[in-house]
Amino acid sequence: MKLSHLQQIIQYLRKFKKISAIYRVSDTIVKIVFDKDDTLYFNMQRSNSSIFKCSEYPRSKVYNAPFDVILSKRFNRSNILDVALVNGDKIIRFKTSLASAYKEEVTYLQFEFTGKYTNAIILDEEGIVLEALRHVDLFSSFREVRVGQKLLDVPPAPFVAKEYPLEDVETFLYEVYEKEQNSKLESLKKQKIALLNKKLKKLQKLYDRLDSQEELEAEAQQFEHYGNLILSNVQNIKPYSTKLLLKDYDGSEIELRLDKPHVTPFAISEMFFTKSKKAKQRARHLHIEEESLRSKIEHTKRFIHTVQEAKDVAKIELLFPKHQQSKKVKTNDSIETFWVEGYKVELGKNEKGNIELLKNAKARDIWLHMKERPSCHVIIHTDKQQLPQNIIATAARLCVDFTTTSKDRYLVDYTPRREVTIQNGANVLYNKYKTIEVDTRE
């Protein structure tokens, strides 16, 4: 951010008297609620830091790192004593106090908009680092940022900053968000859609390569015929032969070439019978494989549409969570997993996935399904009696997005899993439910 803009933002910040709430909403964005209802976001991304305002920035997860613990402990419901730029540089410092029963505790919260060294640092009254968003050692910078160490001042800039007057600071802060979001959103959409299109192309290729049931049945009959024919010509087959000349039942001659030599004719015959059995099994289960691939293709197409329709970066971050499963845990490719403010939300890609969700969900988990129409099943994993409404609303929107691409108003029912009775497959009965409306036209 420009120093001139920060100087004007400082004047804007000085009207606030309290920090009502403070926490991270993403890896690099800190949300501060001033005086109960005025919210600003401090984006501490390296080389792209900013301060912005918006109607709401969804929380990607609940952060519990040492930095977040100290942030909450020292600044939630704190009084603002002063807001200033440190040494006239691009560093905003909040001086706060937290009145307790024993003593008043003064703490500094420092946001440093200094390019690659951008950071958020918590200091005590003596300037000792209590915690920081990023720890910096002496090998990376002359200015160490380490818990328990005194923080050195940044040297003054060797130039005079230009003036960039703002007509209205609050309007500017909203514009920062819109500009950043639009730029980042388009970039993320392009990146994620390319990734999904690659996946879609692979699935379509697998679907197109599926054998037909008629071909598999014909192949099974042919292998079975070869197996029987070899048993009829045992006396004419030498051990370890890889080329066979056999008399068919009609007197015609058949030449068979084998991939590898076998000790006895009976081993060759067994090999053909095994191939025949496998071809029959594939023919019998072909519709399952075909349906599985078709459902994955449709799911991926809806996924692409959902990304295309995303209105903000937060939605993209929700659709592509950073949570990684342990390599030891086998993932189910019929279930899509999302994370909403720390809550695990799972969605069935097809009937198999829906059945797995119903089977593995716990009694208190919340189950969602579109009202009176076929849809994917969604499970919010929780052991809480009362779930925040915004979590339910987000899960309901996912349920709609991955069921239909039509823009309209839809109703989604939700209830604890214990209220859902499985009838047949993924068909269920449920009662004691609530309903939420999802409007995809917005």
C-alpha positions, 0 to 999 in steps of 0.5 A: 500500500502507498504511504500516503493512503496509510496516512489517511487511513490512520486518521480514519482508524482514530475514530474507533475506541474499541476492538470488539473482536479480532481473528484470522479469516484466511492464512494472511487476512486478519479481521478486526471488528471495531466498536461492535459493528465496523469491520476492516480486513488487514491482508498481510500477503507478502508483496500484495498487502492491503486494508479493505472493507466488504460486506462479509469475508467468509472464514475459511477455517478456525485458526489456533496457532500461537499467534491466533491464541495471543491475538484473541487473548490480548485484543478481543474486547480491548480499548484502543489507546492510540493508532499511529504510523511507526517512524512515519513508515508503512507500519500501523501500530495499535496501542491497546489496553485490556482491563482486568481485575488485577491490572491494565495490560498494554499491548501493541499490534503492529501491521507492517506493509513493507513488501516482502517483509510484510508482517503482523506482530504482537508486542508487549509494552517494552517492545518485546515480541509476543508472537508474529504471523511470520517469524524472521531469523537473522539469516533472512533479515537484519531485523529478527522477529522472534518471540522473546526478542526486542523488535528493532525499528525499520530504518527510515525510508530514503525518499519523500513519499508522494501525496495521493489524496483520497476523497473518501477513505471508506469508499477507497477501502471498499474499492480496494476489495473489489479491485483485488477480488476481481483480479484474483478471482479471474486468475483463480477461476482460469487456473481451477477450471483448467485443472477441472477440464483436465480431469474431465478430459481424462474421465471422458477418455476412460468412458469412451474407451469402455468396451461394449457388453456385446464385445465382452460377451463375444470375447468370453465365448471365444476364450472359452472356445479356445480353452475347450479346443486345447483340451481336445488337442492335448496330444498335439501340444508340446510343453512350453510352446508359444505357437499352437496349430489346432484343429477346430471342431469343423476341421479348420485349422486355428493358429494361437500365439501365447504371451508366454510358454506354459508347462502343460496344455492344461495350464494353457487351457486354464489360462483361457478359461480364466480370461473367459471368466474375467470377460464375463464378469466385466460384461456383467458389471459393465453398467456399474463402471459405466454409471460410475464414470458417467456420474463423475463426468456430470459431477465434474461438469457441475463443479466447473459451472460452480467455479464459473459462477463464483462471485468471490475468492472465498467461494473458490477457496471453499471449493478447493480446500487446503486440507490434505488427507493423510496418505495412510487414509484411503480417500473415497472418489465418490465423495467430495470434501470441503471445509467451512470455518473448520467444519468438515462438509462431505457431498456425494458425487453419485449414489455410491457416495450418497450411500457411503455418507449415510452409512458413515455419518454419526447421529449428531451430524447434519444431513441436507438434501434438496426438498422433494426432488433428487439431489446429492446428499450432504453431511456436515460433521459436527457434535454440536447441538447448535450449528451456526446458520451460515455453515448450514447456508453454505452447505445448502448452497453446495447441495444445490450447486452440485445438483443443478446448474439452473438459476432459481430459488430452491428449498433444502431440508436439513436434519440430524442424521439420526432423524434419517431412515434409509429405505433402499440404497440412497432413498430415505425417509426423514422427519423433524426437519427444517428448511432453508432457501437457496437463491442461485439467481443472486 
